[in-house]
Amino acid sequence: MLRILTTRLPTRLKPHPMALKKDKPLFCGNITSQERTFNDAASTPETHSRILPAIKHDHLEILSHSQKILTSTNPDEQTRFQNQFTWELARHIIGEELVVYPALIASLSDGQQAADRNRLEHQGIKEKLKIFQDLASTDPRFVPTLRGLMDDFGIHARHEEDVELPRLEGMLSKDESVELTKSLDRTKVFVPSRSHPNAPVKPPFESVAGLITAPIDSVADLFRRWPHEKKG
């Protein structure tokens, strides 16, 4: 039986500023700017999904935020969704590397090769995200950088959804798949919310780097503008 990676959390974990809304279910049928992270409501089995639809949902959220940026002509709105997009994508990438890719290695005969290839693709995405997250919305590089980033992410996401994750699902029981999703959500609580492409990319060093970097990102997030906040 696959041993699912679990994450031991501090008993008094201060919630991330973007994880304060709890009036929506973990997986919403409508992909909006709603944040999706682990909280009390998300700890119940009813709010969790198998890993393939969970990852697909993450991908749709990331795509939705990028489209908000690309279709907006308001620099303030673009900045708010830039922060939201970065927060979602950075946490999703590290969560996959810490939780999903070890499951690929443990479950698939070619899992190590698949994990190595995905980590390499992630590295390119991280590097482009680092550039994008630091750009002002008025910078002429802002939109082209995002388009290039999403081109790479789209290719990567489609391969995960069409090839590797269906194979992984075929090796897991329903309970194991749901537990993998729970572990992913728990892990995304403490990982960095910005891209750090020079950080280690394999456990356990990646976990250590995340524990060091995440609090710094969280403090900086307090001073950033977000889509759900009132403009002022």
LINZI-V761165 format. One record per residue. N is the residue number from 0. SS is DSSP state (H for helix, E for strand, - for the rest). PSI is psi in degrees with one decimal (NA if undefined). Layout:
N;SS;PSI / N;SS;PSI
This chain:
0;-;137.5 / 1;-;130.5 / 2;-;110.0 / 3;-;133.4 / 4;-;127.3 / 5;-;158.0 / 6;-;122.9 / 7;-;120.2 / 8;-;151.0 / 9;-;149.0 / 10;-;-25.1 / 11;-;72.6 / 12;-;121.8 / 13;-;127.5 / 14;-;145.6 / 15;-;145.3 / 16;H;-23.1 / 17;H;6.3 / 18;H;28.6 / 19;-;-23.8 / 20;-;128.8 / 21;-;18.2 / 22;-;5.3 / 23;-;148.2 / 24;-;163.2 / 25;-;-43.8 / 26;-;112.7 / 27;-;141.1 / 28;-;-29.6 / 29;-;120.9 / 30;-;103.3 / 31;-;-155.9 / 32;-;15.7 / 33;-;138.5 / 34;-;146.4 / 35;-;109.9 / 36;-;170.9 / 37;-;129.8 / 38;-;-172.5 / 39;-;-43.6 / 40;H;-34.0 / 41;H;-6.9 / 42;H;-7.4 / 43;-;145.9 / 44;H;-31.6 / 45;H;-25.8 / 46;H;0.5 / 47;-;154.3 / 48;-;167.7 / 49;-;163.0 / 50;H;-36.0 / 51;H;-52.9 / 52;H;-29.3 / 53;H;-45.0 / 54;H;-39.9 / 55;H;-39.3 / 56;H;-43.3 / 57;H;-46.0 / 58;H;-40.7 / 59;H;-38.7 / 60;H;-45.0 / 61;H;-43.6 / 62;H;-42.5 / 63;H;-44.0 / 64;H;-38.2 / 65;H;-37.4 / 66;H;-34.8 / 67;H;-41.2 / 68;H;-46.1 / 69;H;-26.9 / 70;H;-9.1 / 71;-;148.5 / 72;-;8.3 / 73;-;114.3 / 74;H;-36.6 / 75;H;-44.2 / 76;H;-39.4 / 77;H;-40.2 / 78;H;-42.0 / 79;H;-44.9 / 80;H;-24.5 / 81;H;-44.8 / 82;H;-42.4 / 83;H;-45.6 / 84;H;-47.3 / 85;H;-44.2 / 86;H;-44.6 / 87;H;-48.5 / 88;H;-43.3 / 89;H;-45.0 / 90;H;-37.0 / 91;H;-45.6 / 92;H;-50.0 / 93;H;-37.4 / 94;H;-43.7 / 95;H;-43.5 / 96;H;-33.7 / 97;H;-27.5 / 98;H;-52.3 / 99;H;-42.9 / 100;H;-37.8 / 101;H;-33.3 / 102;H;-38.3 / 103;H;-44.7 / 104;H;-40.8 / 105;H;-24.6 / 106;H;-30.8 / 107;-;145.1 / 108;-;-33.4 / 109;-;27.1 / 110;H;-36.7 / 111;H;-42.8 / 112;H;-39.9 / 113;H;-43.6 / 114;H;-42.7 / 115;H;-42.1 / 116;H;-42.9 / 117;H;-38.3 / 118;H;-38.0 / 119;H;-42.4 / 120;H;-40.5 / 121;H;-37.9 / 122;H;-42.5 / 123;H;-39.4 / 124;H;-42.2 / 125;H;-42.0 / 126;H;-41.3 / 127;H;-35.4 / 128;H;-37.5 / 129;H;-42.3 / 130;H;-47.9 / 131;H;-42.4 / 132;H;-21.4 / 133;-;-0.4 / 134;-;142.2 / 135;-;148.0 / 136;-;-18.5 / 137;-;-4.3 / 138;-;133.6 / 139;-;-16.7 / 140;H;-9.0 / 141;H;-58.3 / 142;H;-47.3 / 143;H;-37.8 / 144;H;-42.4 / 145;H;-41.9 / 146;H;-44.0 / 147;H;-41.4 / 148;H;-45.7 / 149;H;-28.8 / 150;H;-47.6 / 151;H;-43.9 / 152;H;-37.9 / 153;H;-44.4 / 154;H;-45.8 / 155;H;-46.4 / 156;H;-41.2 / 157;H;-39.2 / 158;H;-41.9 / 159;H;-48.6 / 160;H;-34.5 / 161;H;-25.0 / 162;H;-66.5 / 163;H;-45.7 / 164;H;-38.2 / 165;H;-38.3 / 166;H;-41.7 / 167;H;-44.7 / 168;H;-36.4 / 169;H;-19.0 / 170;H;-9.1 / 171;-;146.2 / 172;-;167.6 / 173;H;-45.1 / 174;H;-40.3 / 175;H;-39.6 / 176;H;-43.1 / 177;H;-40.5 / 178;H;-34.6 / 179;H;-40.1 / 180;H;-43.7 / 181;H;-44.3 / 182;H;-38.8 / 183;H;-45.7 / 184;H;-40.5 / 185;H;-42.8 / 186;H;-37.3 / 187;H;-11.8 / 188;H;-40.8 / 189;H;-2.2 / 190;-;161.6 / 191;-;148.6 / 192;-;9.8 / 193;-;163.1 / 194;-;133.2 / 195;-;78.3 / 196;-;-16.5 / 197;-;-0.6 / 198;-;156.6 / 199;-;148.4 / 200;-;1.9 / 201;-;142.5 / 202;-;152.3 / 203;-;-7.0 / 204;H;-32.6 / 205;H;-39.9 / 206;H;-42.4 / 207;H;-45.5 / 208;H;-38.9 / 209;H;-41.6 / 210;H;-30.4 / 211;H;-42.3 / 212;H;-35.7 / 213;H;-45.5 / 214;H;-34.9 / 215;H;-45.1 / 216;H;-41.2 / 217;H;-40.0 / 218;H;-44.8 / 219;H;-33.5 / 220;H;-26.8 / 221;-;-24.5 / 222;-;6.7 / 223;-;160.2 / 224;-;141.3 / 225;-;154.5 / 226;-;-34.9 / 227;-;-9.4 / 228;-;152.4 / 229;-;141.3 / 230;-;137.8 / 231;-;NA
